Amino acid sequence: MAQRHDRAEALHKALYLFWEKGFNGTSIKDLEHHLGMHPGSIYAAFGSKAGLFARALQLYADQMMSGHYADCVGETKLHALAEAVRQSHPIAQHDGPKAACFICKSLMETGIDSPEVHAALNRLADAFEDQFTEMFEQARSAGELATDADCRALAQSVQTALAGISTLVLRPNRQEQARQMLEQLALDIVALGQGSPSMGGFASGLAGQSRA
């Protein structure tokens, strides 16, 4: 039991280290120091640096899925999704490098040549797309969207917007702008159920998909 607890604690520490420094920016020496484990112990517990990174990605996704997306409620299904978007993006809780989504940030990182990491990133990105799609389908079933609304396309549009916010937040002095964009995205999601003809920018694209 103690060994399993130690591995879980090490995985949490690795998550925050990788999130801040990236895959290539984190050395085995960094992991050794931050986790308090010798390289041999790290390899024995997680197989490789790539294996540890993939496990950290999964832990991040599990925390998001079981927390923000599972627990959010609202006046309508679209309100619940908007609230999940508000609460789940790291910009709502963090500054600096961890203000960007760990999965989005990792997808943008160049030079990762591990098939294991790429497989994990693609699988988790697909899982979040499926989660958004399911939430839009619930809204459609509740009569909040048109019966022929393309929920998959809506999910992809939201996912693209969130990735853009993660990109913006990594630029200097853009965090407040990113927070404003996140809030606007949440408002745009709610507006889909109101048939607002005055929505602009991203919301116009969402509205077009909701009436497709």
C-alpha positions in Angstrom: 0.0 0.0 0.0 2.8 2.4 0.9 4.5 1.7 -2.4 1.3 2.4 -4.3 0.9 5.7 -2.4 4.5 6.7 -3.2 3.9 6.0 -6.9 0.7 8.0 -6.8 2.5 10.9 -5.1 5.4 10.7 -7.5 2.9 10.8 -10.5 1.2 13.9 -9.1 4.6 15.6 -8.7 5.6 14.6 -12.2 2.3 16.0 -13.7 3.0 19.5 -12.3 6.7 19.4 -13.4 5.9 18.2 -16.9 3.0 20.7 -17.1 5.3 23.6 -16.3 8.4 22.6 -18.2 7.1 20.3 -21.0 8.3 16.9 -22.1 11.6 18.0 -23.6 12.2 20.7 -21.0 12.1 18.1 -18.2 15.3 16.0 -17.8 15.7 12.8 -15.9 17.8 14.8 -13.4 14.8 17.2 -12.9 12.5 14.2 -12.3 15.0 12.7 -9.9 15.2 15.9 -7.9 11.5 16.7 -8.0 10.2 13.2 -7.3 12.9 12.3 -4.8 13.5 9.0 -6.7 16.6 7.6 -8.3 16.5 7.1 -12.1 16.4 3.3 -11.6 13.3 3.7 -9.4 11.6 5.9 -11.9 12.2 3.4 -14.7 11.1 0.5 -12.5 7.9 2.3 -11.6 6.9 3.9 -14.9 9.0 2.2 -17.6 10.4 5.3 -19.2 10.3 9.0 -19.2 7.7 8.8 -22.0 5.7 6.3 -20.0 5.7 8.6 -17.0 4.6 11.5 -19.2 1.8 9.5 -20.7 0.6 8.5 -17.2 0.8 12.2 -16.2 -1.4 13.1 -19.2 -3.9 10.5 -18.2 -4.0 11.7 -14.6 -4.6 15.3 -15.8 -7.5 14.1 -18.0 -9.0 12.0 -15.2 -9.0 14.9 -12.9 -10.7 17.1 -15.5 -13.3 14.4 -16.4 -14.2 13.4 -12.9 -14.2 16.9 -11.5 -15.3 19.8 -13.6 -17.2 18.0 -16.4 -18.9 15.4 -14.2 -20.0 17.7 -11.4 -21.1 20.9 -13.2 -24.8 21.7 -13.1 -26.8 24.6 -14.4 -30.2 25.9 -15.3 -30.0 24.1 -18.6 -27.7 21.6 -20.2 -26.0 24.4 -22.1 -25.6 26.4 -18.9 -23.9 23.3 -17.3 -21.5 23.0 -20.2 -20.7 26.7 -20.1 -20.0 26.4 -16.4 -17.7 23.4 -17.0 -15.8 25.4 -19.6 -15.4 28.3 -17.1 -14.2 26.1 -14.3 -12.1 23.5 -16.2 -9.7 25.7 -18.2 -6.5 26.1 -16.1 -6.5 29.9 -16.7 -9.3 30.0 -14.1 -6.9 28.7 -11.4 -3.3 29.2 -12.5 -0.9 31.8 -13.8 2.3 31.2 -15.8 2.9 28.0 -17.8 0.2 26.0 -16.0 -2.4 28.5 -17.2 -2.5 26.6 -20.5 -4.2 23.2 -20.8 -1.6 20.5 -20.3 -2.9 18.4 -23.2 -3.1 21.4 -25.6 0.4 22.6 -24.5 1.8 19.1 -25.1 0.2 18.8 -28.5 1.9 22.1 -29.5 5.3 21.0 -28.2 7.7 20.2 -31.0 10.3 17.5 -30.9 8.4 14.8 -29.0 9.2 11.7 -30.9 7.6 9.1 -28.6 4.8 7.0 -30.2 3.5 6.3 -26.6 3.2 10.0 -25.9 1.6 10.8 -29.3 -0.9 7.9 -28.8 -1.8 9.2 -25.4 -2.3 12.8 -26.6 -4.5 11.7 -29.5 -6.6 9.4 -27.3 -7.2 12.0 -24.7 -8.0 14.7 -27.2 -10.6 12.4 -28.7 -12.0 11.6 -25.3 -12.6 15.3 -24.6 -14.2 15.8 -28.0 -16.5 12.9 -27.2 -17.3 14.5 -23.8 -18.3 17.8 -25.4 -20.3 16.0 -28.1 -22.2 14.1 -25.4 -23.0 17.3 -23.5 -24.3 19.0 -26.7 -26.3 15.8 -27.5 -27.9 16.1 -24.1 -28.8 19.7 -24.8 -30.2 18.8 -28.1 -32.3 16.0 -26.5 -33.6 18.6 -24.0 -34.8 20.8 -26.8 -32.2 23.5 -26.3 -30.7 23.0 -29.8 -32.2 22.2 -33.2 -33.0 18.6 -33.7 -30.6 18.4 -36.6 -27.8 20.3 -34.8 -24.3 18.9 -35.5 -23.2 18.1 -32.0 -19.8 16.7 -33.1 -19.0 19.9 -35.1 -20.1 22.0 -32.1 -17.8 20.0 -29.8 -14.9 20.4 -32.2 -15.5 24.2 -32.4 -15.4 24.5 -28.6 -12.3 22.3 -28.4 -10.6 24.5 -31.0 -11.5 27.7 -29.1 -10.1 26.3 -25.9 -6.9 25.3 -27.6 -6.6 28.9 -29.0 -7.0 30.3 -25.5 -4.3 28.0 -24.3 -2.0 29.3 -27.0 -2.8 32.9 -26.2 -2.2 32.5 -22.5 1.4 31.4 -23.2 2.2 34.8 -24.7 3.5 37.6 -22.4 0.8 39.8 -20.7 -2.1 38.0 -22.4 -3.7 36.2 -19.4 -6.4 38.7 -18.7 -7.3 38.7 -22.4 -7.4 34.9 -22.3 -9.8 35.0 -19.3 -12.1 37.4 -21.1 -12.1 35.1 -24.1 -12.9 32.1 -21.9 -15.9 34.0 -20.4 -17.1 35.0 -23.8 -16.9 31.4 -25.0 -19.0 30.3 -22.0 -21.6 33.1 -22.8 -21.6 32.0 -26.5 -22.4 28.4 -25.5 -25.4 29.6 -23.4 -26.5 31.8 -26.3 -26.9 28.8 -28.6 -30.0 27.9 -26.7 -31.4 31.4 -27.1 -31.1 31.5 -30.9 -29.3 34.9 -30.6 -29.0 36.5 -34.1 -26.5 39.1 -32.8 -23.7 36.7 -31.8 -20.4 37.5 -33.5 -17.0 35.8 -34.0 -16.8 32.4 -32.6 -20.4 32.4 -31.5 -21.6 33.0 -35.0 -19.8 29.8 -36.1 -21.4 27.9 -33.2 -24.8 29.3 -34.0 -24.4 28.1 -37.6 -23.5 24.6 -36.4 -26.4 24.5 -34.0 -28.9 25.2 -36.8 -27.2 22.9 -39.3 
